[in-house]
Amino acid sequence: MKKDIAIIGGSAAGFFTASLLAQKGLPVRIFEASDSVDPSPRTLIVTSHISDLTGSLCEGTVINKIRQYQLFADGRFATISLRRPDLVIERSKLIQRLAGRAQASGVEILTGRHFLGFKPNGKRLSFAVSTNGDGELVEESTDILIGADGAFSKVALSAGCPKQPTVPLFQAVVRLPKDMPSDATRVWFIPEETPYFYWLIPCSSTHGVLGLITEEEGRGQRSLTRFLERRNLIPLEIQSARIPLYTGEFPIHRRIGQSHVYLVGDAAGHVKVSTVGGLVTGFRGALGVTEAILNSGSSREFRALRLELSLHRLIRKVLNRFSQANYAKLLGLLTPSVKHSLGLFSRDETGTLLLNVFFKEPRLLLLGLRSLLIGR
Ligand SMILES: Cc1cc2nc3c(=O)[nH]c(=O)nc-3n(C[C@H](O)[C@H](O)[C@H](O)COP(=O)(O)OP(=O)(O)OC[C@H]3O[C@@H](n4cnc5c(N)ncnc54)[C@H](O)[C@@H]3O)c2cc1C
């Protein structure tokens, strides 16, 4: 008999996983805490790799294309032109399309259902769900449980996983400065204010999102306010959230009795910690979970994703030690042929990108190694 699957969390990673499994003929149910599949609008920037994973699904959700990155550090400036543009996506539309595809593949979507916890029950898992509105408690059961319930996953907690580390993200919707092309993203490296970077991503010809990630909540908000003031930009709306950090140690599969529990997307910490993008890697995690379920635990995609995320972790370790002078040096080493490689390969193919870049400019490797070994 076919094993049945319950997925907790009806968002990007949950719906994508559900479609993949249902298309293989498995019975899938999704339990989503919100009353409807109507997430609040927000823009995300992703590499074109998303189209390779989702096919035509992204069409109609893309609101802008980014063809160029403009990098700033300590008075230096560099431009990188992308061979395949990055896509600025309206997240709510994408999630609704993913839900539509899941439903068309035979997935049962149950909204207003809040997962509370699970326990083994013979060959299956029992889990408790409270219903929104009347708060009625319902006991459900499944062969395989998948947690796609975000950074603070209750499925992960019930499976005995430790709490994931997270960092705060702050961004403001702003009017674009007059001199800003709408197909270019700007990135400023100011390590005194954030070990990550500030970004300004145009969502249209007139508006964009300006944000940063820090390690402390209070400092992040202050830094964002000051940065906006320095550039005479008025925040029209502020968004903030905590993003999980991939550590390489967080388990994504647990065997509970004779059943299996998997984690996917933010619940699994599948986020690139160099840039803190989690959509494409969440989809790759979904492919990995599907392969693992269909092939008794084995998945090539999981191994490739682990390598990809580990490389991003290494880059983050290096950048966390960078001083302003290191960033200025980095931009100075971006020769035309290095910039060409940076435009040719995306941040979702980091292994190939790094090999190409280091081959063309070995001093970049030395800069990274020196920072890793001796810090600022
Ligand atoms: C402000 C912001 C900007 C971002 N920008 C980018 C970007 O530009 N590019 C990029 O790639 N990534 C970006 N990210 C990260 C990206 O959005 C996430 O990695 C991705 O959306 C995670 O999707 P998910 O499906 O794993 O989790 P989520 O989208 O968090 O979904 C979890 C779902 O589970 C449900 N849920 C939670 N608990 C329960 C429960 N107990 N019972 C039932 N349901 C439950 C929730 O209601 C939700 O629907 C950004 C994140 C934020 C917050």
The ligand as an SDF file (V2000), in Angstrom:
LIG
                    3D

 53 58  0  0  0  0  0  0  0  0999 V2000
   11.4100   40.0100    4.6980 C   0  0  0  0  0  0  0  0  0  0  0  0
   12.0210   38.7970    4.0150 C   0  0  0  0  0  0  0  0  0  0  0  0
   12.6790   38.9600    2.8070 C   0  0  0  0  0  0  0  0  0  0  0  0
   13.2500   37.8430    2.1730 C   0  0  0  0  0  0  0  0  0  0  0  0
   13.8830   38.0170    0.9880 N   0  0  0  0  0  0  0  0  0  0  0  0
   14.3180   36.9340    0.2990 C   0  0  0  0  0  0  0  0  0  0  0  0
   14.8300   37.0880   -1.0110 C   0  0  0  0  0  0  0  0  0  0  0  0
   14.9090   38.1790   -1.5380 O   0  0  0  0  0  0  0  0  0  0  0  0
   15.2300   35.9490   -1.6780 N   0  0  0  0  0  0  0  0  0  0  0  0
   15.1320   34.7000   -1.1260 C   0  0  0  0  0  0  0  0  0  0  0  0
   15.4970   33.7130   -1.7700 O   0  0  0  0  0  0  0  0  0  0  0  0
   14.6710   34.5460    0.1320 N   0  0  0  0  0  0  0  0  0  0  0  0
   14.2560   35.6320    0.8420 C   0  0  0  0  0  0  0  0  0  0  0  0
   13.7310   35.4660    2.0930 N   0  0  0  0  0  0  0  0  0  0  0  0
   13.6880   34.1190    2.6500 C   0  0  0  0  0  0  0  0  0  0  0  0
   12.5160   33.3370    2.0380 C   0  0  0  0  0  0  0  0  0  0  0  0
   11.3570   34.1410    2.0400 O   0  0  0  0  0  0  0  0  0  0  0  0
   12.2750   32.0800    2.8540 C   0  0  0  0  0  0  0  0  0  0  0  0
   13.4730   31.3300    2.8830 O   0  0  0  0  0  0  0  0  0  0  0  0
   11.1720   31.2210    2.2400 C   0  0  0  0  0  0  0  0  0  0  0  0
   10.0320   31.9800    1.9460 O   0  0  0  0  0  0  0  0  0  0  0  0
   10.8200   30.1270    3.2420 C   0  0  0  0  0  0  0  0  0  0  0  0
    9.6790   29.4270    2.8020 O   0  0  0  0  0  0  0  0  0  0  0  0
    9.0990   28.2390    3.6740 P   0  0  0  0  0  0  0  0  0  0  0  0
    7.9560   27.6960    2.8900 O   0  0  0  0  0  0  0  0  0  0  0  0
   10.1900   27.3120    4.0730 O   0  0  0  0  0  0  0  0  0  0  0  0
    8.6130   28.8960    5.0410 O   0  0  0  0  0  0  0  0  0  0  0  0
    7.5060   30.0020    5.3310 P   0  0  0  0  0  0  0  0  0  0  0  0
    7.2510   30.8600    4.1380 O   0  0  0  0  0  0  0  0  0  0  0  0
    7.9120   30.6550    6.6050 O   0  0  0  0  0  0  0  0  0  0  0  0
    6.1720   29.1600    5.5580 O   0  0  0  0  0  0  0  0  0  0  0  0
    5.8770   28.4310    6.7080 C   0  0  0  0  0  0  0  0  0  0  0  0
    4.3840   28.1270    6.6610 C   0  0  0  0  0  0  0  0  0  0  0  0
    4.0810   27.2490    7.7540 O   0  0  0  0  0  0  0  0  0  0  0  0
    2.9120   27.7220    8.3930 C   0  0  0  0  0  0  0  0  0  0  0  0
    2.9950   27.2750    9.7930 N   0  0  0  0  0  0  0  0  0  0  0  0
    3.8720   27.6590   10.7440 C   0  0  0  0  0  0  0  0  0  0  0  0
    3.6320   27.0060   11.9000 N   0  0  0  0  0  0  0  0  0  0  0  0
    2.5790   26.1840   11.6660 C   0  0  0  0  0  0  0  0  0  0  0  0
    1.8710   25.2370   12.4670 C   0  0  0  0  0  0  0  0  0  0  0  0
    2.2050   25.0190   13.7510 N   0  0  0  0  0  0  0  0  0  0  0  0
    0.8400   24.5600   11.9100 N   0  0  0  0  0  0  0  0  0  0  0  0
    0.4970   24.7480   10.5910 C   0  0  0  0  0  0  0  0  0  0  0  0
    1.1340   25.6300    9.7920 N   0  0  0  0  0  0  0  0  0  0  0  0
    2.1740   26.3320   10.3190 C   0  0  0  0  0  0  0  0  0  0  0  0
    2.9430   29.2260    8.2390 C   0  0  0  0  0  0  0  0  0  0  0  0
    1.6610   29.8180    8.3690 O   0  0  0  0  0  0  0  0  0  0  0  0
    3.5090   29.3620    6.8170 C   0  0  0  0  0  0  0  0  0  0  0  0
    2.4790   29.3470    5.8440 O   0  0  0  0  0  0  0  0  0  0  0  0
   13.1760   36.5660    2.7640 C   0  0  0  0  0  0  0  0  0  0  0  0
   12.5120   36.4030    3.9890 C   0  0  0  0  0  0  0  0  0  0  0  0
   11.9370   37.5040    4.6040 C   0  0  0  0  0  0  0  0  0  0  0  0
   11.2220   37.2920    5.9120 C   0  0  0  0  0  0  0  0  0  0  0  0
  1  2  1  0
  2  3  1  0
  2 52  2  0
  3  4  2  0
  4  5  1  0
  4 50  1  0
  5  6  2  0
  6  7  1  0
  6 13  1  0
  7  8  2  0
  7  9  1  0
  9 10  1  0
 10 11  2  0
 10 12  1  0
 12 13  2  0
 13 14  1  0
 14 15  1  0
 14 50  1  0
 15 16  1  0
 16 17  1  0
 16 18  1  0
 18 19  1  0
 18 20  1  0
 20 21  1  0
 20 22  1  0
 22 23  1  0
 23 24  1  0
 24 25  2  0
 24 26  1  0
 24 27  1  0
 27 28  1  0
 28 29  2  0
 28 30  1  0
 28 31  1  0
 31 32  1  0
 32 33  1  0
 33 34  1  0
 33 48  1  0
 34 35  1  0
 35 36  1  0
 35 46  1  0
 36 37  1  0
 36 45  1  0
 37 38  2  0
 38 39  1  0
 39 40  1  0
 39 45  2  0
 40 41  1  0
 40 42  2  0
 42 43  1  0
 43 44  2  0
 44 45  1  0
 46 47  1  0
 46 48  1  0
 48 49  1  0
 50 51  2  0
 51 52  1  0
 52 53  1  0
M  END
$$$$
